[in-house]
Every structure is written in C-alpha cells, then in structure tokens.
C-alpha cells in the first residue's frame, strides 16, 4: 500500500489488476474522458501499456471501501517534459494522471479526495515542489475537481493530446507546494 486516507487506499498495481484496467478501459462511458471511445483496451493492450515498463512511472490502483474503483499514476518530469512545459528549474516536479473507472463512484467527492491525497503524498514522500497535469480543456468536471484541490491553470497547450481522432487543447495546471506556506 502506498497510502491510505480514510476509506481511500492507493496501492501499487499488480498483475491481477490488469482485468480491472481492461474492464474500465473498454467502457465507453469511461473512455469518453480517458483515452477516447475510439481507443478501447483489450487485456493484451493493457499488459503492453501498463506492465514491464521502466519509464519512471509509478502505476497504482485506487480502492474505496476495499473495492477497486480506479487508477492513478505519477512520475517525475524529465528534462524534456520540463522544457516542453516551460519549466527551467531543477527542483522536483511530478506529473500525475488518474481516472475513476467505476462510474457509480463519480460525483461523490472521491476524485477530489484522491487528488488531494496524492498531492500530499508527493510533497511529503517525494519532496515534490510542483505537481502538474494536462487535462483537456473541455473536461470541465475534472478541471473543477483539480481546482478545488488547489491546482491552478498555468497555460493553454494547443492541440496537445489526440482524443477521438483529433488533437485537443489542454490546460497545463499546477499545484505549487510553496503556495501552501503562504
């Protein structure tokens, strides 16, 4: 287990979890917001994308009340990513991505609890000074969740991510741990 916050647990991805990922990432309701409905995942595709990769990404399952409901990953930004986003300092910056794969658990504040808990973990355990995400501009529900969790829009990333056949604009959003001190 990576951490627990009340009924929420974040733990490292195991091989058995590939079945959850295949279920969630083949559901059009979930894919509308994560990966795209034109990009469903088979078990084979899940195994290829989420396992046996040494790319510095920490891949985790989200449990709520002991039920696996979603996925979260975090990773230190490398120099190329920092440059692409306009960061030129050498301080630790982490990126994160997540989704709740069980729609029953949407709109209950669990996403906000997850994001806030991960931010606290990254600051405390990884000494992250900044944490960034790049949600698509049209995903207003996710952006509201992130803003309620202390993230701020930094800049627009035009045509940044391929989603359902077209490149979509994204927001670079940032949580700055120094803001917690002021």
C-alpha positions as CSV (number, residue, x, y, z in Angstrom):
1,X,0.0,0.0,0.0
2,X,1.3,3.4,-0.9
3,X,-1.1,5.3,1.4
4,X,-4.5,5.4,2.9
5,X,-6.8,8.3,3.6
6,X,-10.0,7.2,5.5
7,X,-11.8,4.9,3.1
8,X,-9.4,5.6,0.2
9,X,-6.4,3.3,-0.4
10,X,-3.8,3.7,-3.2
11,X,-1.7,0.7,-3.8
12,X,0.9,-0.4,-6.3
13,X,-0.5,-2.1,-9.5
14,X,-0.3,-5.9,-9.5
15,X,-0.6,-8.3,-12.4
16,X,-4.1,-9.3,-11.3
17,X,-5.2,-5.7,-11.7
18,X,-5.0,-5.9,-15.5
19,X,-8.5,-7.3,-15.5
20,X,-9.8,-4.1,-13.8
21,X,-7.9,-1.9,-16.3
22,X,-9.3,-3.9,-19.3
23,X,-12.8,-3.6,-17.9
24,X,-12.5,0.2,-17.3
25,X,-10.7,1.0,-20.5
26,X,-13.2,-0.8,-22.7
27,X,-16.2,1.0,-21.1
28,X,-17.3,3.8,-23.5
29,X,-18.5,5.9,-20.5
30,X,-15.0,5.9,-19.1
31,X,-13.3,6.2,-22.4
32,X,-15.2,9.4,-23.2
33,X,-12.9,11.1,-20.6
34,X,-9.8,8.9,-20.6
35,X,-8.1,7.6,-23.8
36,X,-11.1,8.1,-26.1
37,X,-14.0,5.9,-27.1
38,X,-12.2,5.0,-30.3
39,X,-9.3,3.5,-28.3
40,X,-10.7,0.6,-26.2
41,X,-8.2,-1.6,-24.4
42,X,-8.0,-5.4,-24.6
43,X,-6.2,-7.4,-21.9
44,X,-3.2,-7.7,-24.3
45,X,-3.1,-3.9,-24.8
46,X,-3.4,-3.3,-21.1
47,X,-0.5,-5.6,-20.4
48,X,1.6,-3.9,-23.0
49,X,0.9,-0.3,-21.9
50,X,0.8,-0.7,-18.1
51,X,3.3,-3.5,-17.3
52,X,7.0,-4.3,-17.7
53,X,8.0,-0.7,-18.5
54,X,10.9,1.1,-16.9
55,X,9.9,4.6,-17.7
56,X,9.9,6.0,-14.1
57,X,6.1,5.9,-13.8
58,X,4.5,4.6,-10.6
59,X,1.3,2.9,-11.5
60,X,-1.3,2.3,-8.8
61,X,-4.9,1.1,-8.2
62,X,-7.4,3.2,-6.3
63,X,-9.6,1.4,-3.8
64,X,-12.6,2.9,-2.0
65,X,-14.2,0.9,0.8
66,X,-12.0,-2.0,-0.2
67,X,-13.3,-2.0,-3.8
68,X,-11.0,-1.3,-6.7
69,X,-12.5,1.7,-8.5
70,X,-9.8,3.4,-10.4
71,X,-6.2,4.1,-11.5
72,X,-3.6,6.7,-10.7
73,X,0.0,7.2,-11.9
74,X,2.7,9.6,-11.0
75,X,6.1,10.3,-12.4
76,X,9.0,12.8,-12.1
77,X,9.1,15.1,-15.1
78,X,12.2,14.5,-17.2
79,X,14.2,17.4,-18.6
80,X,12.4,17.2,-22.0
81,X,8.9,17.4,-20.4
82,X,10.0,20.3,-18.2
83,X,11.3,22.1,-21.2
84,X,8.1,21.4,-23.2
85,X,6.0,22.8,-20.3
86,X,8.3,25.8,-19.8
87,X,10.0,24.8,-16.5
88,X,13.7,25.5,-16.4
89,X,14.4,24.9,-12.7
90,X,15.9,21.7,-11.4
91,X,13.5,21.3,-8.5
92,X,11.4,18.1,-8.3
93,X,8.3,18.4,-10.5
94,X,5.9,15.4,-10.7
95,X,3.1,14.7,-13.2
96,X,0.1,12.7,-12.4
97,X,-2.9,11.2,-14.3
98,X,-5.9,9.4,-12.9
99,X,-9.4,8.2,-13.5
100,X,-12.2,6.5,-11.6
101,X,-13.1,3.5,-13.7
102,X,-16.4,2.7,-11.9
103,X,-18.9,5.5,-12.9
104,X,-21.0,4.6,-9.9
105,X,-18.3,6.4,-7.8
106,X,-18.3,9.6,-9.9
107,X,-19.6,12.9,-8.4
108,X,-19.2,11.8,-4.8
109,X,-16.0,13.8,-3.9
110,X,-13.8,10.7,-4.2
111,X,-11.8,12.2,-7.1
112,X,-11.1,15.3,-5.0
113,X,-10.0,13.1,-2.1
114,X,-7.8,11.1,-4.4
115,X,-6.1,14.1,-5.9
116,X,-5.6,15.9,-2.6
117,X,-4.2,12.7,-1.0
118,X,-1.8,12.1,-3.9
119,X,-0.6,15.7,-3.8
120,X,0.1,15.4,0.0
121,X,1.9,12.1,-0.7
122,X,4.1,13.6,-3.4
123,X,5.0,16.6,-1.3
124,X,5.8,14.6,1.8
125,X,7.3,11.4,0.4
126,X,8.9,12.6,-2.9
127,X,9.7,16.2,-1.9
128,X,7.7,17.5,-5.0
129,X,7.7,21.3,-5.2
130,X,5.3,21.3,-8.1
131,X,2.8,18.8,-9.4
132,X,1.3,19.2,-12.9
133,X,-1.4,17.7,-15.0
134,X,-2.7,18.5,-18.5
135,X,-6.5,17.9,-18.7
136,X,-8.3,18.6,-21.9
137,X,-10.0,22.0,-21.8
138,X,-13.5,20.6,-22.4
139,X,-13.3,18.2,-19.4
140,X,-14.9,20.7,-17.0
141,X,-15.8,18.3,-14.3
142,X,-12.2,17.1,-13.9
143,X,-10.8,20.7,-14.0
144,X,-13.3,21.7,-11.3
145,X,-12.1,18.8,-9.2
146,X,-8.4,19.8,-9.7
147,X,-9.1,23.5,-9.0
148,X,-10.9,22.5,-5.7
149,X,-7.8,20.5,-4.9
150,X,-5.5,23.6,-5.2
151,X,-4.3,23.3,-8.9
152,X,-4.2,26.5,-10.9
153,X,-4.2,26.9,-14.7
154,X,-0.8,27.9,-15.9
155,X,-1.1,27.9,-19.7
156,X,-3.0,26.6,-22.6
157,X,-1.4,23.8,-24.6
158,X,-2.9,24.0,-28.1
159,X,-3.6,20.7,-29.9
160,X,-1.7,18.8,-27.2
161,X,-3.4,15.4,-27.0
162,X,-5.0,13.1,-29.5
163,X,-8.5,12.2,-28.4
164,X,-11.2,10.5,-30.5
165,X,-9.5,11.4,-33.8
166,X,-8.5,15.0,-33.2
167,X,-5.8,16.8,-31.4
168,X,-7.4,18.6,-28.4
169,X,-6.3,21.7,-26.4
170,X,-5.3,21.0,-22.8
171,X,-4.6,23.1,-19.8
172,X,-1.3,22.9,-18.0
173,X,-2.3,23.0,-14.4
174,X,0.0,23.2,-11.5
175,X,0.0,22.6,-7.7
176,X,2.9,24.6,-6.2
177,X,3.8,23.4,-2.7
178,X,5.2,26.9,-1.9
179,X,1.6,28.1,-2.1
180,X,0.8,26.0,1.0
181,X,3.2,28.1,3.0
182,X,1.7,31.5,2.2
